[in-house]
């Protein structure tokens, strides 16, 4: 199944104790580029998250957003720093004596001094926490891949339609080429008649000139290769995955053949067809950039 590099997936897991939300979205990229944003509490799982995600995709710039909410009361604990509080009080008493000031410090005021009272996260069971994260992560990745496959199906149909159009244009070049040679022969004979009037015409010389002209504009090799590339690209489109780079290479080869046809052409119709070929091939290349 062809996959687009554009995708989106979201999943959420909620229990009485916690809530984890995972969201993935991606755009085109030559390689796999993972950008993970998640709470500090989950940072220890970054390696596991990356390894899991890599089993679902090969290319694309993917942004992963993970949020975590803990509903358990025991997730954090209040800590009282007695030594620091005592040190604050000691300095306050020194200030009272040295500056003859009234010491009006209260418990409430002291508790507001920096680091006297702090919230401290309690140790968590890493295995349990990973199990909480793994389920929505896998579900989000599955939905992400499904979205890529749906978009990939549309891309495949569009590419096949474009390839059929290319094939027709190549056939038009093949049909037109003998007509160009025949038109050249007729034009050459007419000119020779005008120059020599009633003198005898050397048919062999005219035939030789026509052969030289035919060799010069011959595009048989290019059209045969284009047909072959088109068939090859259709075959690649039937493969399962990892086809983006193959298709891009084939498109480059097709563009090279179209350029050669254009450079050899001395006929307006063939030149116009060759330009159309190049335009359509460029459109195909742009679409290919969206394929994983």
Secondary structure in CASP SS format (residue, H / E / C, confidence):
PFRMAT SS
TARGET T0000
AUTHOR 0000-0000-0000
METHOD secondary structure of the structure
MODEL  1
X C 1.00
X C 1.00
X C 1.00
X E 1.00
X C 1.00
X C 1.00
X E 1.00
X E 1.00
X E 1.00
X E 1.00
X E 1.00
X E 1.00
X E 1.00
X E 1.00
X C 1.00
X C 1.00
X C 1.00
X E 1.00
X E 1.00
X E 1.00
X E 1.00
X E 1.00
X E 1.00
X E 1.00
X E 1.00
X E 1.00
X E 1.00
X C 1.00
X C 1.00
X C 1.00
X C 1.00
X E 1.00
X E 1.00
X E 1.00
X E 1.00
X E 1.00
X E 1.00
X E 1.00
X C 1.00
X H 1.00
X H 1.00
X H 1.00
X H 1.00
X H 1.00
X H 1.00
X H 1.00
X H 1.00
X H 1.00
X H 1.00
X H 1.00
X H 1.00
X H 1.00
X H 1.00
X H 1.00
X C 1.00
X C 1.00
X C 1.00
X C 1.00
X C 1.00
X E 1.00
X E 1.00
X E 1.00
X E 1.00
X E 1.00
X E 1.00
X E 1.00
X E 1.00
X E 1.00
X E 1.00
X E 1.00
X C 1.00
X C 1.00
X H 1.00
X H 1.00
X H 1.00
X E 1.00
X E 1.00
X E 1.00
X E 1.00
X E 1.00
X C 1.00
X H 1.00
X H 1.00
X H 1.00
X H 1.00
X H 1.00
X H 1.00
X H 1.00
X H 1.00
X H 1.00
X H 1.00
X H 1.00
X H 1.00
X H 1.00
X H 1.00
X H 1.00
X H 1.00
X H 1.00
X H 1.00
X C 1.00
X C 1.00
X C 1.00
X C 1.00
X C 1.00
X C 1.00
X C 1.00
X H 1.00
X H 1.00
X H 1.00
X H 1.00
X H 1.00
X C 1.00
X C 1.00
X C 1.00
X C 1.00
X C 1.00
X E 1.00
X E 1.00
X E 1.00
X E 1.00
X E 1.00
X C 1.00
X C 1.00
X C 1.00
X C 1.00
X H 1.00
X H 1.00
X H 1.00
X H 1.00
X H 1.00
X H 1.00
X H 1.00
X H 1.00
X H 1.00
X H 1.00
X H 1.00
X H 1.00
X H 1.00
X H 1.00
X H 1.00
X H 1.00
X H 1.00
X H 1.00
X H 1.00
X H 1.00
X H 1.00
X H 1.00
X H 1.00
X H 1.00
X H 1.00
X H 1.00
X H 1.00
X H 1.00
X H 1.00
X H 1.00
X H 1.00
X H 1.00
X H 1.00
X H 1.00
X H 1.00
X H 1.00
X H 1.00
X H 1.00
X H 1.00
X H 1.00
X H 1.00
X H 1.00
X H 1.00
X H 1.00
X H 1.00
X H 1.00
X H 1.00
X H 1.00
X H 1.00
X H 1.00
X H 1.00
X H 1.00
X H 1.00
X H 1.00
X H 1.00
X H 1.00
X H 1.00
X H 1.00
X H 1.00
X H 1.00
X H 1.00
X H 1.00
X H 1.00
X H 1.00
X H 1.00
X H 1.00
X H 1.00
X H 1.00
X H 1.00
X H 1.00
X H 1.00
X C 1.00
X C 1.00
X C 1.00
X C 1.00
X C 1.00
X C 1.00
X H 1.00
X H 1.00
X H 1.00
X H 1.00
X H 1.00
X H 1.00
X H 1.00
X H 1.00
X H 1.00
X H 1.00
X H 1.00
X H 1.00
X H 1.00
X H 1.00
X H 1.00
X C 1.00
X C 1.00
X H 1.00
X H 1.00
X H 1.00
X H 1.00
X H 1.00
X H 1.00
X H 1.00
X H 1.00
X H 1.00
X H 1.00
X H 1.00
X H 1.00
X H 1.00
X H 1.00
X H 1.00
X H 1.00
X H 1.00
X H 1.00
X C 1.00
X C 1.00
X C 1.00
X C 1.00
X C 1.00
X C 1.00
X H 1.00
X H 1.00
X H 1.00
X H 1.00
X H 1.00
X H 1.00
X H 1.00
X H 1.00
X H 1.00
X H 1.00
X H 1.00
X H 1.00
X H 1.00
X H 1.00
X H 1.00
X H 1.00
X H 1.00
X H 1.00
X H 1.00
X H 1.00
X H 1.00
X C 1.00
X C 1.00
X C 1.00
X H 1.00
X H 1.00
X H 1.00
X H 1.00
X H 1.00
X H 1.00
X H 1.00
X H 1.00
X H 1.00
X H 1.00
X H 1.00
X H 1.00
X H 1.00
X H 1.00
X H 1.00
X H 1.00
X H 1.00
X H 1.00
X H 1.00
X H 1.00
X H 1.00
X C 1.00
X C 1.00
X E 1.00
X C 1.00
END
